[in-house]
Amino acid sequence: MSNEIKSKLIFIDYKVKEVILRRNDNFESDGSPVDVAFDIKHKTVKKDNDMKIILEVEVFKEAEEKNYPFYIKVILEGNFETEGEDIERFEINGIALLYPYIRAIISTYTANSNIPTLILPPINVANYYKSKKN
């Protein structure tokens, strides 16, 4: 591979740090689709050429109070090596690499929990990142 297309961010691995799934047994469906309400947070730790991104997604916070079918939270830790100091670009790309794993985990957990399978929508990571910086 030529150096011109080689990424300066190298994805080493990821770890699932936490998964919480709480079913809302009081959920009352009126038959209409439930709008997906979710929040994303991230934290980045960079030391020399090593970078760790902790990505957290919470879906249907306050499930009982807001009549959502369940609550789920996933925290994932991604480990990367970097070349250079473009932290913002590394964070955006790192989050873009980790988010599909969280989507898959949430889909798998909900599908195997006998509740409606949830597939989170794709996100624009650059816009998410900008919104968190403001």
DOTI-765274 format. One record per residue: y, x, z of N, C-alpha, C, O in turn; residue number from 1. Coordinates in nm, 4 decimals. Layout:
residues N
{nv:Y, nu:X, nw:Z, cav:Y, cau:X, caw:Z, cv:Y, cu:X, cw:Z, ov:Y, ou:X, ow:Z, seq:NUM}
...
***
This chain:
residues 134
{nv:-0.1174, nu:0.0854, nw:0.0000, cav:0.0000, cau:0.0000, caw:0.0000, cv:0.1232, cu:0.0897, cw:0.0000, ov:0.1293, ou:0.1885, ow:0.0732, seq:1}
{nv:0.2197, nu:0.0550, nw:-0.0814, cav:0.3403, cau:0.1379, caw:-0.0869, cv:0.4287, cu:0.1102, cw:0.0338, ov:0.4269, ou:0.0007, ow:0.0900, seq:2}
{nv:0.5050, nu:0.2099, nw:0.0722, cav:0.5944, cau:0.1965, caw:0.1875, cv:0.7028, cu:0.0918, cw:0.1662, ov:0.7594, ou:0.0409, ow:0.2630, seq:3}
{nv:0.7325, nu:0.0591, nw:0.0405, cav:0.8373, cau:-0.0391, caw:0.0129, cv:0.8005, cu:-0.1788, cw:0.0586, ov:0.8886, ou:-0.2568, ow:0.0947, seq:4}
{nv:0.6707, nu:-0.2123, nw:0.0578, cav:0.6314, cau:-0.3471, caw:0.0983, cv:0.5615, cu:-0.3497, cw:0.2341, ov:0.5304, ou:-0.4573, ow:0.2852, seq:5}
{nv:0.5365, nu:-0.2339, nw:0.2924, cav:0.4709, cau:-0.2274, caw:0.4226, cv:0.5666, cu:-0.2782, cw:0.5307, ov:0.6828, ou:-0.2380, ow:0.5371, seq:6}
{nv:0.5155, nu:-0.3665, nw:0.6141, cav:0.5970, cau:-0.4236, caw:0.7218, cv:0.6223, cu:-0.3196, cw:0.8310, ov:0.5369, ou:-0.2359, ow:0.8601, seq:7}
{nv:0.7390, nu:-0.3265, nw:0.8895, cav:0.7724, cau:-0.2403, caw:1.0030, cv:0.7313, cu:-0.3066, cw:1.1348, ov:0.7529, ou:-0.2515, ow:1.2428, seq:8}
{nv:0.6720, nu:-0.4249, nw:1.1239, cav:0.6177, cau:-0.4967, caw:1.2385, cv:0.4675, cu:-0.5100, cw:1.2169, ov:0.4230, ou:-0.5710, ow:1.1196, seq:9}
{nv:0.3902, nu:-0.4529, nw:1.3077, cav:0.2451, cau:-0.4547, caw:1.2956, cv:0.1884, cu:-0.5422, cw:1.4061, ov:0.2090, ou:-0.5154, ow:1.5244, seq:10}
{nv:0.1173, nu:-0.6467, nw:1.3670, cav:0.0576, cau:-0.7413, caw:1.4602, cv:-0.0724, cu:-0.6820, cw:1.5125, ov:-0.1665, ou:-0.6612, ow:1.4359, seq:11}
{nv:-0.0784, nu:-0.6549, nw:1.6418, cav:-0.1960, cau:-0.5939, caw:1.7030, cv:-0.2963, cu:-0.7009, cw:1.7446, ov:-0.4104, ou:-0.7011, ow:1.6983, seq:12}
{nv:-0.2536, nu:-0.7916, nw:1.8316, cav:-0.3410, cau:-0.8993, caw:1.8771, cv:-0.2600, cu:-1.0040, cw:1.9522, ov:-0.1391, ou:-0.9906, ow:1.9705, seq:13}
{nv:-0.3290, nu:-1.1071, nw:1.9943, cav:-0.2661, cau:-1.2087, caw:2.0784, cv:-0.3635, cu:-1.2496, cw:2.1878, ov:-0.4847, ou:-1.2313, ow:2.1762, seq:14}
{nv:-0.3072, nu:-1.3052, nw:2.2941, cav:-0.3862, cau:-1.3546, caw:2.4065, cv:-0.3351, cu:-1.4928, cw:2.4421, ov:-0.2143, ou:-1.5161, ow:2.4467, seq:15}
{nv:-0.4264, nu:-1.5831, nw:2.4670, cav:-0.3890, cau:-1.7134, caw:2.5200, cv:-0.3731, cu:-1.6941, cw:2.6703, ov:-0.4699, ou:-1.6642, ow:2.7402, seq:16}
{nv:-0.2513, nu:-1.7113, nw:2.7196, cav:-0.2240, cau:-1.6887, caw:2.8613, cv:-0.2435, cu:-1.8158, cw:2.9444, ov:-0.2837, ou:-1.8095, ow:3.0606, seq:17}
{nv:-0.2143, nu:-1.9328, nw:2.8827, cav:-0.2254, cau:-2.0564, caw:2.9597, cv:-0.2338, cu:-2.1748, cw:2.8644, ov:-0.1649, ou:-2.1804, ow:2.7626, seq:18}
{nv:-0.3203, nu:-2.2696, nw:2.9004, cav:-0.3248, cau:-2.3986, caw:2.8324, cv:-0.3366, cu:-2.5049, cw:2.9406, ov:-0.4249, ou:-2.4988, ow:3.0262, seq:19}
{nv:-0.2471, nu:-2.6013, nw:2.9356, cav:-0.2526, cau:-2.7154, caw:3.0267, cv:-0.2558, cu:-2.8405, cw:2.9403, ov:-0.1718, ou:-2.8580, ow:2.8521, seq:20}
{nv:-0.3517, nu:-2.9262, nw:2.9657, cav:-0.3597, cau:-3.0549, caw:2.8970, cv:-0.3797, cu:-3.1627, cw:3.0025, ov:-0.4776, ou:-3.1608, ow:3.0770, seq:21}
{nv:-0.2863, nu:-3.2562, nw:3.0080, cav:-0.2967, cau:-3.3688, caw:3.1010, cv:-0.2887, cu:-3.4982, cw:3.0214, ov:-0.1886, ou:-3.5264, ow:2.9555, seq:22}
{nv:-0.3922, nu:-3.5735, nw:3.0284, cav:-0.3981, cau:-3.7027, caw:2.9624, cv:-0.3164, cu:-3.8035, cw:3.0441, ov:-0.3185, ou:-3.8000, ow:3.1672, seq:23}
{nv:-0.2458, nu:-3.8915, nw:2.9769, cav:-0.1724, cau:-3.9991, caw:3.0436, cv:-0.2572, cu:-4.1258, cw:3.0330, ov:-0.2543, ou:-4.1950, ow:2.9312, seq:24}
{nv:-0.3320, nu:-4.1552, nw:3.1380, cav:-0.4178, cau:-4.2732, caw:3.1369, cv:-0.3391, cu:-4.4039, cw:3.1403, ov:-0.3952, ou:-4.5114, ow:3.1188, seq:25}
{nv:-0.2103, nu:-4.3945, nw:3.1671, cav:-0.1255, cau:-4.5138, caw:3.1690, cv:-0.0560, cu:-4.5389, cw:3.0358, ov:0.0222, ou:-4.6332, ow:3.0236, seq:26}
{nv:-0.0836, nu:-4.4553, nw:2.9358, cav:-0.0205, cau:-4.4702, caw:2.8046, cv:-0.0541, cu:-4.6061, cw:2.7446, ov:-0.1696, ou:-4.6487, ow:2.7426, seq:27}
{nv:0.0489, nu:-4.6720, nw:2.6965, cav:0.0314, cau:-4.8020, caw:2.6312, cv:0.0844, cu:-4.7911, cw:2.4895, ov:0.2040, ou:-4.7726, ow:2.4668, seq:28}
{nv:-0.0076, nu:-4.8029, nw:2.3945, cav:0.0296, cau:-4.7918, caw:2.2542, cv:0.0641, cu:-4.9290, cw:2.1986, ov:-0.0018, ou:-5.0290, ow:2.2271, seq:29}
{nv:0.1700, nu:-4.9303, nw:2.1182, cav:0.2031, cau:-5.0549, caw:2.0475, cv:0.1533, cu:-5.0483, cw:1.9031, ov:0.1854, ou:-5.1346, ow:1.8214, seq:30}
{nv:0.0751, nu:-4.9458, nw:1.8730, cav:0.0187, cau:-4.9307, caw:1.7401, cv:0.1027, cu:-4.8475, cw:1.6443, ov:0.0541, ou:-4.8059, ow:1.5391, seq:31}
{nv:0.2288, nu:-4.8229, nw:1.6800, cav:0.3139, cau:-4.7436, caw:1.5910, cv:0.2961, cu:-4.5950, cw:1.6222, ov:0.2583, ou:-4.5584, ow:1.7334, seq:32}
{nv:0.3236, nu:-4.5101, nw:1.5235, cav:0.3103, cau:-4.3655, caw:1.5470, cv:0.4065, cu:-4.3181, cw:1.6577, ov:0.5168, ou:-4.3707, ow:1.6731, seq:33}
{nv:0.3625, nu:-4.2200, nw:1.7319, cav:0.4436, cau:-4.1618, caw:1.8392, cv:0.5193, cu:-4.0426, cw:1.7808, ov:0.4591, ou:-3.9539, ow:1.7204, seq:34}
{nv:0.6517, nu:-4.0408, nw:1.7991, cav:0.7300, cau:-3.9262, caw:1.7540, cv:0.6940, cu:-3.8046, cw:1.8394, ov:0.6910, ou:-3.8127, ow:1.9622, seq:35}
{nv:0.6673, nu:-3.6937, nw:1.7741, cav:0.6279, cau:-3.5721, caw:1.8448, cv:0.7514, cu:-3.5081, cw:1.9062, ov:0.8452, ou:-3.4710, ow:1.8356, seq:36}
{nv:0.7505, nu:-3.4957, nw:2.0379, cav:0.8598, cau:-3.4310, caw:2.1111, cv:0.8063, cu:-3.3007, cw:2.1682, ov:0.7161, ou:-3.3009, ow:2.2520, seq:37}
{nv:0.8632, nu:-3.1878, nw:2.1217, cav:0.8144, cau:-3.0600, caw:2.1743, cv:0.9282, cu:-2.9600, cw:2.1859, ov:1.0286, ou:-2.9678, ow:2.1152, seq:38}
{nv:0.9092, nu:-2.8657, nw:2.2777, cav:1.0054, cau:-2.7591, caw:2.3031, cv:0.9364, cu:-2.6245, cw:2.2832, ov:0.8175, ou:-2.6083, ow:2.3105, seq:39}
{nv:1.0144, nu:-2.5295, nw:2.2352, cav:0.9641, cau:-2.3936, caw:2.2152, cv:1.0547, cu:-2.2981, cw:2.2918, ov:1.1770, ou:-2.3120, ow:2.2915, seq:40}
{nv:0.9921, nu:-2.2010, nw:2.3574, cav:1.0659, cau:-2.0933, caw:2.4243, cv:0.9951, cu:-1.9627, cw:2.3907, ov:0.8751, ou:-1.9595, ow:2.3636, seq:41}
{nv:1.0728, nu:-1.8561, nw:2.3934, cav:1.0091, cau:-1.7259, caw:2.3753, cv:1.0800, cu:-1.6224, cw:2.4611, ov:1.1959, ou:-1.6383, ow:2.4995, seq:42}
{nv:1.0071, nu:-1.5172, nw:2.4891, cav:1.0612, cau:-1.4029, caw:2.5622, cv:1.0058, cu:-1.2789, cw:2.4944, ov:0.8878, ou:-1.2732, ow:2.4601, seq:43}
{nv:1.0910, nu:-1.1805, nw:2.4755, cav:1.0493, cau:-1.0574, caw:2.4094, cv:1.0699, cu:-0.9392, cw:2.5022, ov:1.1740, ou:-0.9264, ow:2.5667, seq:44}
{nv:0.9702, nu:-0.8539, nw:2.5080, cav:0.9784, cau:-0.7298, caw:2.5847, cv:0.9478, cu:-0.6175, cw:2.4868, ov:0.8405, ou:-0.6129, ow:2.4266, seq:45}
{nv:1.0446, nu:-0.5266, nw:2.4720, cav:1.0248, cau:-0.4144, caw:2.3795, cv:1.0406, cu:-0.2843, cw:2.4562, ov:1.1378, ou:-0.2648, ow:2.5292, seq:46}
{nv:0.9445, nu:-0.1966, nw:2.4386, cav:0.9499, cau:-0.0644, caw:2.4999, cv:0.9036, cu:0.0354, cw:2.3957, ov:0.7894, ou:0.0315, ow:2.3498, seq:47}
{nv:0.9934, nu:0.1245, nw:2.3595, cav:0.9649, cau:0.2224, caw:2.2542, cv:0.9206, cu:0.1487, cw:2.1276, ov:0.9945, ou:0.0653, ow:2.0753, seq:48}
{nv:0.8004, nu:0.1791, nw:2.0784, cav:0.7513, cau:0.1139, caw:1.9566, cv:0.6600, cu:-0.0050, cw:1.9847, ov:0.6035, ou:-0.0633, ow:1.8922, seq:49}
{nv:0.6454, nu:-0.0409, nw:2.1114, cav:0.5618, cau:-0.1559, caw:2.1469, cv:0.6506, cu:-0.2763, cw:2.1739, ov:0.7568, ou:-0.2642, ow:2.2349, seq:50}
{nv:0.6064, nu:-0.3917, nw:2.1281, cav:0.6814, cau:-0.5148, caw:2.1520, cv:0.5828, cu:-0.6254, cw:2.1874, ov:0.4766, ou:-0.6387, ow:2.1265, seq:51}
{nv:0.6206, nu:-0.7032, nw:2.2863, cav:0.5409, cau:-0.8167, caw:2.3297, cv:0.6286, cu:-0.9400, cw:2.3172, ov:0.7429, ou:-0.9401, ow:2.3630, seq:52}
{nv:0.5755, nu:-1.0457, nw:2.2552, cav:0.6461, cau:-1.1740, caw:2.2468, cv:0.5605, cu:-1.2767, cw:2.3190, ov:0.4422, ou:-1.2931, ow:2.2892, seq:53}
{nv:0.6215, nu:-1.3450, nw:2.4136, cav:0.5545, cau:-1.4532, caw:2.4845, cv:0.6133, cu:-1.5827, cw:2.4295, ov:0.7328, ou:-1.6088, ow:2.4436, seq:54}
{nv:0.5287, nu:-1.6626, nw:2.3672, cav:0.5712, cau:-1.7863, caw:2.3035, cv:0.5111, cu:-1.9029, cw:2.3798, ov:0.3904, ou:-1.9076, ow:2.4039, seq:55}
{nv:0.5971, nu:-1.9972, nw:2.4175, cav:0.5543, cau:-2.1139, caw:2.4952, cv:0.5945, cu:-2.2406, cw:2.4212, ov:0.7086, ou:-2.2549, ow:2.3775, seq:56}
{nv:0.5004, nu:-2.3313, nw:2.4079, cav:0.5274, cau:-2.4613, caw:2.3463, cv:0.4804, cu:-2.5693, cw:2.4431, ov:0.3676, ou:-2.5665, ow:2.4922, seq:57}
{nv:0.5706, nu:-2.6652, nw:2.4696, cav:0.5372, cau:-2.7817, caw:2.5514, cv:0.5553, cu:-2.9063, cw:2.4661, ov:0.6579, ou:-2.9242, ow:2.4004, seq:58}
{nv:0.4538, nu:-2.9921, nw:2.4684, cav:0.4572, cau:-3.1146, caw:2.3901, cv:0.4478, cu:-3.2335, cw:2.4855, ov:0.3670, ou:-3.2347, ow:2.5784, seq:59}
{nv:0.5310, nu:-3.3318, nw:2.4606, cav:0.5327, cau:-3.4565, caw:2.5381, cv:0.5569, cu:-3.4330, cw:2.6871, ov:0.4812, ou:-3.4792, ow:2.7724, seq:60}
{nv:0.6659, nu:-3.3589, nw:2.7161, cav:0.7070, cau:-3.3442, caw:2.8564, cv:0.7299, cu:-3.4832, cw:2.9143, ov:0.7663, ou:-3.5760, ow:2.8420, seq:61}
{nv:0.7092, nu:-3.4968, nw:3.0411, cav:0.7285, cau:-3.6245, caw:3.1110, cv:0.6486, cu:-3.7358, cw:3.0437, ov:0.7012, ou:-3.8436, ow:3.0160, seq:62}
{nv:0.5212, nu:-3.7082, nw:3.0181, cav:0.4360, cau:-3.8019, caw:2.9442, cv:0.4295, cu:-3.9397, cw:3.0091, ov:0.4390, ou:-4.0414, ow:2.9404, seq:63}
{nv:0.4137, nu:-3.9432, nw:3.1391, cav:0.4028, cau:-4.0735, caw:3.2054, cv:0.5356, cu:-4.1481, cw:3.2054, ov:0.5392, ou:-4.2686, ow:3.1804, seq:64}
{nv:0.6446, nu:-4.0773, nw:3.2332, cav:0.7751, cau:-4.1420, caw:3.2395, cv:0.8205, cu:-4.1940, cw:3.1033, ov:0.8883, ou:-4.2963, ow:3.0944, seq:65}
{nv:0.7821, nu:-4.1221, nw:2.9970, cav:0.8287, cau:-4.1585, caw:2.8627, cv:0.7196, cu:-4.2236, cw:2.7774, ov:0.7367, ou:-4.2410, ow:2.6567, seq:66}
{nv:0.6095, nu:-4.2590, nw:2.8397, cav:0.4981, cau:-4.3262, caw:2.7722, cv:0.4457, cu:-4.2467, cw:2.6520, ov:0.4349, ou:-4.2988, ow:2.5410, seq:67}
{nv:0.4139, nu:-4.1205, nw:2.6768, cav:0.3461, cau:-4.0379, caw:2.5776, cv:0.1976, cu:-4.0349, cw:2.6114, ov:0.1614, ou:-4.0524, ow:2.7278, seq:68}
{nv:0.1105, nu:-4.0132, nw:2.5129, cav:-0.0341, cau:-4.0181, caw:2.5403, cv:-0.0876, cu:-3.9017, cw:2.6240, ov:-0.1914, ou:-3.9148, ow:2.6890, seq:69}
{nv:-0.0184, nu:-3.7894, nw:2.6230, cav:-0.0642, cau:-3.6726, caw:2.6978, cv:0.0494, cu:-3.5719, cw:2.7058, ov:0.1538, ou:-3.5875, ow:2.6425, seq:70}
{nv:0.0258, nu:-3.4677, nw:2.7856, cav:0.1154, cau:-3.3524, caw:2.7958, cv:0.0302, cu:-3.2303, cw:2.7664, ov:-0.0823, ou:-3.2192, ow:2.8150, seq:71}
{nv:0.0838, nu:-3.1389, nw:2.6870, cav:0.0131, cau:-3.0128, caw:2.6637, cv:0.1143, cu:-2.8991, cw:2.6601, ov:0.2244, ou:-2.9115, ow:2.6064, seq:72}
{nv:0.0726, nu:-2.7885, nw:2.7192, cav:0.1547, cau:-2.6668, caw:2.7211, cv:0.0638, cu:-2.5497, cw:2.6850, ov:-0.0466, ou:-2.5366, ow:2.7377, seq:73}
{nv:0.1123, nu:-2.4648, nw:2.5939, cav:0.0374, cau:-2.3460, caw:2.5545, cv:0.1305, cu:-2.2259, cw:2.5638, ov:0.2430, ou:-2.2291, ow:2.5139, seq:74}
{nv:0.0827, nu:-2.1209, nw:2.6277, cav:0.1569, cau:-1.9946, caw:2.6336, cv:0.0692, cu:-1.8882, cw:2.5694, ov:-0.0467, ou:-1.8689, ow:2.6063, seq:75}
{nv:0.1282, nu:-1.8201, nw:2.4725, cav:0.0585, cau:-1.7186, caw:2.3949, cv:0.1366, cu:-1.5889, cw:2.4053, ov:0.2597, ou:-1.5904, ow:2.4043, seq:76}
{nv:0.0672, nu:-1.4775, nw:2.4152, cav:0.1312, cau:-1.3462, caw:2.4186, cv:0.0860, cu:-1.2670, cw:2.2973, ov:-0.0333, ou:-1.2434, ow:2.2780, seq:77}
{nv:0.1815, nu:-1.2266, nw:2.2162, cav:0.1509, cau:-1.1460, caw:2.0987, cv:0.1928, cu:-1.0024, cw:2.1203, ov:0.2998, ou:-0.9761, ow:2.1753, seq:78}
{nv:0.1091, nu:-0.9089, nw:2.0774, cav:0.1378, cau:-0.7665, caw:2.0916, cv:0.1566, cu:-0.7047, cw:1.9538, ov:0.0771, ou:-0.7261, ow:1.8623, seq:79}
{nv:0.2641, nu:-0.6275, nw:1.9418, cav:0.3038, cau:-0.5712, caw:1.8142, cv:0.3414, cu:-0.4246, cw:1.8306, ov:0.3749, ou:-0.3791, ow:1.9399, seq:80}
{nv:0.3351, nu:-0.3527, nw:1.7208, cav:0.3957, cau:-0.2195, caw:1.7114, cv:0.5092, cu:-0.2317, cw:1.6114, ov:0.5010, ou:-0.3079, ow:1.5151, seq:81}
{nv:0.6155, nu:-0.1557, nw:1.6354, cav:0.7326, cau:-0.1641, caw:1.5487, cv:0.7750, cu:-0.0259, cw:1.5029, ov:0.7500, ou:0.0749, ow:1.5691, seq:82}
{nv:0.8394, nu:-0.0246, nw:1.3884, cav:0.9050, cau:0.0958, caw:1.3385, cv:1.0506, cu:0.0585, cw:1.3168, ov:1.0811, ou:-0.0243, ow:1.2309, seq:83}
{nv:1.1393, nu:0.1172, nw:1.3921, cav:1.2804, cau:0.0857, caw:1.3765, cv:1.3328, cu:0.0017, cw:1.4910, ov:1.2638, ou:-0.0227, ow:1.5899, seq:84}
{nv:1.4568, nu:-0.0419, nw:1.4751, cav:1.5260, cau:-0.1107, caw:1.5838, cv:1.5765, cu:-0.2501, cw:1.5465, ov:1.6651, ou:-0.3027, ow:1.6138, seq:85}
{nv:1.5231, nu:-0.3103, nw:1.4424, cav:1.5691, cau:-0.4418, caw:1.3986, cv:1.5030, cu:-0.5509, cw:1.4829, ov:1.4186, ou:-0.6262, ow:1.4343, seq:86}
{nv:1.5431, nu:-0.5581, nw:1.6105, cav:1.4790, cau:-0.6469, caw:1.7072, cv:1.4829, cu:-0.7925, cw:1.6618, ov:1.3822, ou:-0.8627, ow:1.6709, seq:87}
{nv:1.5969, nu:-0.8380, nw:1.6133, cav:1.6088, cau:-0.9780, caw:1.5729, cv:1.5064, cu:-1.0124, cw:1.4644, ov:1.4371, ou:-1.1138, ow:1.4737, seq:88}
{nv:1.4976, nu:-0.9285, nw:1.3631, cav:1.4008, cau:-0.9536, caw:1.2556, cv:1.2581, cu:-0.9466, cw:1.3090, ov:1.1736, ou:-1.0273, ow:1.2702, seq:89}
{nv:1.2304, nu:-0.8510, nw:1.3977, cav:1.0970, cau:-0.8404, caw:1.4566, cv:1.0625, cu:-0.9669, cw:1.5350, ov:0.9513, ou:-1.0187, ow:1.5249, seq:90}
{nv:1.1591, nu:-1.0164, nw:1.6134, cav:1.1334, cau:-1.1375, caw:1.6915, cv:1.1055, cu:-1.2570, cw:1.6010, ov:1.0089, ou:-1.3302, ow:1.6227, seq:91}
{nv:1.1890, nu:-1.2770, nw:1.5006, cav:1.1707, cau:-1.3894, caw:1.4086, cv:1.0342, cu:-1.3815, cw:1.3416, ov:0.9609, ou:-1.4804, ow:1.3377, seq:92}
{nv:1.0001, nu:-1.2653, nw:1.2892, cav:0.8711, cau:-1.2500, caw:1.2228, cv:0.7540, cu:-1.2619, cw:1.3204, ov:0.6500, ou:-1.3182, ow:1.2863, seq:93}
{nv:0.7710, nu:-1.2093, nw:1.4409, cav:0.6655, cau:-1.2200, caw:1.5416, cv:0.6400, cu:-1.3639, cw:1.5822, ov:0.5249, ou:-1.4056, ow:1.5951, seq:94}
{nv:0.7469, nu:-1.4401, nw:1.6023, cav:0.7318, cau:-1.5818, caw:1.6362, cv:0.6650, cu:-1.6566, cw:1.5207, ov:0.5789, ou:-1.7419, ow:1.5425, seq:95}
{nv:0.7054, nu:-1.6238, nw:1.3977, cav:0.6442, cau:-1.6877, caw:1.2804, cv:0.4943, cu:-1.6559, cw:1.2717, ov:0.4164, ou:-1.7389, ow:1.2246, seq:96}
{nv:0.4540, nu:-1.5387, nw:1.3159, cav:0.3118, cau:-1.5032, caw:1.3165, cv:0.2352, cu:-1.5759, cw:1.4271, ov:0.1197, ou:-1.6135, ow:1.4071, seq:97}
{nv:0.2978, nu:-1.5961, nw:1.5432, cav:0.2287, cau:-1.6558, caw:1.6575, cv:0.2234, cu:-1.8083, cw:1.6536, ov:0.1256, ou:-1.8676, ow:1.6991, seq:98}
{nv:0.3259, nu:-1.8717, nw:1.6006, cav:0.3341, cau:-2.0186, caw:1.6046, cv:0.2111, cu:-2.0873, cw:1.5426, ov:0.1637, ou:-2.1852, ow:1.6003, seq:99}
{nv:0.1579, nu:-2.0423, nw:1.4306, cav:0.0383, cau:-2.1090, caw:1.3770, cv:-0.0823, cu:-2.1054, cw:1.4719, ov:-0.1648, ou:-2.1968, ow:1.4699, seq:100}
{nv:-0.0930, nu:-2.0020, nw:1.5538, cav:-0.2014, cau:-1.9978, caw:1.6519, cv:-0.1828, cu:-2.1085, cw:1.7554, ov:-0.2794, ou:-2.1738, ow:1.7948, seq:101}
{nv:-0.0604, nu:-2.1292, nw:1.7988, cav:-0.0342, cau:-2.2364, caw:1.8945, cv:-0.0631, cu:-2.3720, cw:1.8301, ov:-0.1219, ou:-2.4593, ow:1.8940, seq:102}
{nv:-0.0227, nu:-2.3904, nw:1.7052, cav:-0.0520, cau:-2.5160, caw:1.6347, cv:-0.2036, cu:-2.5407, cw:1.6324, ov:-0.2495, ou:-2.6519, ow:1.6585, seq:103}
{nv:-0.2795, nu:-2.4368, nw:1.6011, cav:-0.4251, cau:-2.4510, caw:1.5933, cv:-0.4862, cu:-2.4813, cw:1.7297, ov:-0.5768, ou:-2.5640, ow:1.7400, seq:104}
{nv:-0.4378, nu:-2.4157, nw:1.8332, cav:-0.4890, cau:-2.4396, caw:1.9690, cv:-0.4634, cu:-2.5839, cw:2.0095, ov:-0.5523, ou:-2.6507, ow:2.0623, seq:105}
{nv:-0.3425, nu:-2.6319, nw:1.9852, cav:-0.3085, cau:-2.7701, caw:2.0224, cv:-0.3942, cu:-2.8690, cw:1.9430, ov:-0.4427, ou:-2.9674, ow:1.9990, seq:106}
{nv:-0.4127, nu:-2.8441, nw:1.8153, cav:-0.4973, cau:-2.9326, caw:1.7343, cv:-0.6412, cu:-2.9342, cw:1.7864, ov:-0.7026, ou:-3.0403, ow:1.7974, seq:107}
{nv:-0.6938, nu:-2.8172, nw:1.8178, cav:-0.8317, cau:-2.8070, caw:1.8655, cv:-0.8490, cu:-2.8756, cw:2.0008, ov:-0.9435, ou:-2.9519, ow:2.0207, seq:108}
{nv:-0.7584, nu:-2.8483, nw:2.0927, cav:-0.7690, cau:-2.9094, caw:2.2251, cv:-0.7605, cu:-3.0605, cw:2.2174, ov:-0.8401, ou:-3.1303, ow:2.2802, seq:109}
{nv:-0.6649, nu:-3.1120, nw:2.1413, cav:-0.6508, cau:-3.2578, caw:2.1349, cv:-0.7699, cu:-3.3205, cw:2.0624, ov:-0.8184, ou:-3.4256, ow:2.1044, seq:110}
{nv:-0.8175, nu:-3.2588, nw:1.9558, cav:-0.9323, cau:-3.3133, caw:1.8822, cv:-1.0571, cu:-3.3194, cw:1.9697, ov:-1.1358, ou:-3.4135, ow:1.9598, seq:111}
{nv:-1.0749, nu:-3.2196, nw:2.0548, cav:-1.1942, cau:-3.2131, caw:2.1391, cv:-1.1785, cu:-3.2831, cw:2.2728, ov:-1.2694, ou:-3.2787, ow:2.3557, seq:112}
{nv:-1.0654, nu:-3.3473, nw:2.2952, cav:-1.0402, cau:-3.4151, caw:2.4227, cv:-1.0449, cu:-3.5666, cw:2.4093, ov:-1.0079, ou:-3.6388, ow:2.5019, seq:113}
{nv:-1.0898, nu:-3.6140, nw:2.2957, cav:-1.1010, cau:-3.7579, caw:2.2697, cv:-0.9674, cu:-3.8305, cw:2.2849, ov:-0.9596, ou:-3.9419, ow:2.3366, seq:114}
{nv:-0.8633, nu:-3.7629, nw:2.2377, cav:-0.7310, cau:-3.8250, caw:2.2258, cv:-0.6870, cu:-3.8017, cw:2.0810, ov:-0.7466, ou:-3.7195, ow:2.0114, seq:115}
{nv:-0.5850, nu:-3.8719, nw:2.0353, cav:-0.5445, cau:-3.8507, caw:1.8952, cv:-0.5127, cu:-3.7033, cw:1.8688, ov:-0.4369, ou:-3.6404, ow:1.9428, seq:116}
{nv:-0.5719, nu:-3.6501, nw:1.7624, cav:-0.5493, cau:-3.5107, caw:1.7261, cv:-0.4037, cu:-3.4904, cw:1.6878, ov:-0.3482, ou:-3.5657, ow:1.6078, seq:117}
{nv:-0.3435, nu:-3.3894, nw:1.7450, cav:-0.2030, cau:-3.3590, caw:1.7171, cv:-0.1941, cu:-3.2309, cw:1.6361, ov:-0.2472, ou:-3.1271, ow:1.6757, seq:118}
{nv:-0.1270, nu:-3.2392, nw:1.5234, cav:-0.0963, cau:-3.1216, caw:1.4432, cv:0.0558, cu:-3.1075, cw:1.4460, ov:0.1279, ou:-3.1874, ow:1.3862, seq:119}
{nv:0.1030, nu:-3.0050, nw:1.5163, cav:0.2478, cau:-2.9834, caw:1.5232, cv:0.3031, cu:-2.9555, cw:1.3841, ov:0.2358, ou:-2.8947, ow:1.3009, seq:120}
{nv:0.4252, nu:-2.9999, nw:1.3595, cav:0.4850, cau:-2.9712, caw:1.2287, cv:0.5236, cu:-2.8240, cw:1.2189, ov:0.5482, ou:-2.7587, ow:1.3203, seq:121}
{nv:0.5287, nu:-2.7722, nw:1.0963, cav:0.5821, cau:-2.6374, caw:1.0788, cv:0.7282, cu:-2.6345, cw:1.1237, ov:0.7950, ou:-2.7379, ow:1.1254, seq:122}
{nv:0.7765, nu:-2.5184, nw:1.1594, cav:0.9170, cau:-2.5055, caw:1.1988, cv:0.9838, cu:-2.3974, cw:1.1147, ov:0.9173, ou:-2.3108, ow:1.0577, seq:123}
{nv:1.1145, nu:-2.4040, nw:1.1081, cav:1.1943, cau:-2.2987, caw:1.0477, cv:1.2273, cu:-2.2015, cw:1.1606, ov:1.3171, ou:-2.2275, ow:1.2407, seq:124}
{nv:1.1563, nu:-2.0917, nw:1.1670, cav:1.1690, cau:-1.9987, caw:1.2787, cv:1.3082, cu:-1.9363, cw:1.2832, ov:1.3625, ou:-1.9156, ow:1.3917, seq:125}
{nv:1.3658, nu:-1.9066, nw:1.1694, cav:1.5009, cau:-1.8481, caw:1.1678, cv:1.6008, cu:-1.9452, cw:1.2298, ov:1.6873, ou:-1.9033, ow:1.3067, seq:126}
{nv:1.5907, nu:-2.0734, nw:1.1981, cav:1.6819, cau:-2.1723, caw:1.2578, cv:1.6559, cu:-2.1894, cw:1.4067, ov:1.7497, ou:-2.2026, ow:1.4853, seq:127}
{nv:1.5290, nu:-2.1892, nw:1.4457, cav:1.4956, cau:-2.1957, caw:1.5888, cv:1.5605, cu:-2.0783, cw:1.6612, ov:1.6236, ou:-2.0957, ow:1.7655, seq:128}
{nv:1.5443, nu:-1.9590, nw:1.6052, cav:1.5960, cau:-1.8372, caw:1.6681, cv:1.7477, cu:-1.8440, cw:1.6822, ov:1.8024, ou:-1.8104, ow:1.7873, seq:129}
{nv:1.8154, nu:-1.8874, nw:1.5761, cav:1.9617, cau:-1.8998, caw:1.5818, cv:2.0039, cu:-2.0001, cw:1.6872, ov:2.1023, ou:-1.9775, ow:1.7576, seq:130}
{nv:1.9312, nu:-2.1114, nw:1.6998, cav:1.9663, cau:-2.2149, caw:1.7982, cv:1.9526, cu:-2.1629, cw:1.9410, ov:2.0274, ou:-2.2051, ow:2.0292, seq:131}
{nv:1.8593, nu:-2.0731, nw:1.9648, cav:1.8389, cau:-2.0162, caw:2.0988, cv:1.9421, cu:-1.9098, cw:2.1307, ov:1.9691, ou:-1.8832, ow:2.2478, seq:132}
{nv:2.0002, nu:-1.8487, nw:2.0288, cav:2.1014, cau:-1.7447, caw:2.0510, cv:2.2386, cu:-1.8042, cw:2.0792, ov:2.3239, ou:-1.7378, ow:2.1381, seq:133}
{nv:2.2606, nu:-1.9293, nw:2.0377, cav:2.3928, cau:-1.9939, caw:2.0577, cv:2.3998, cu:-2.0656, cw:2.1886, ov:2.5027, ou:-2.1248, ow:2.2212, seq:134}
***
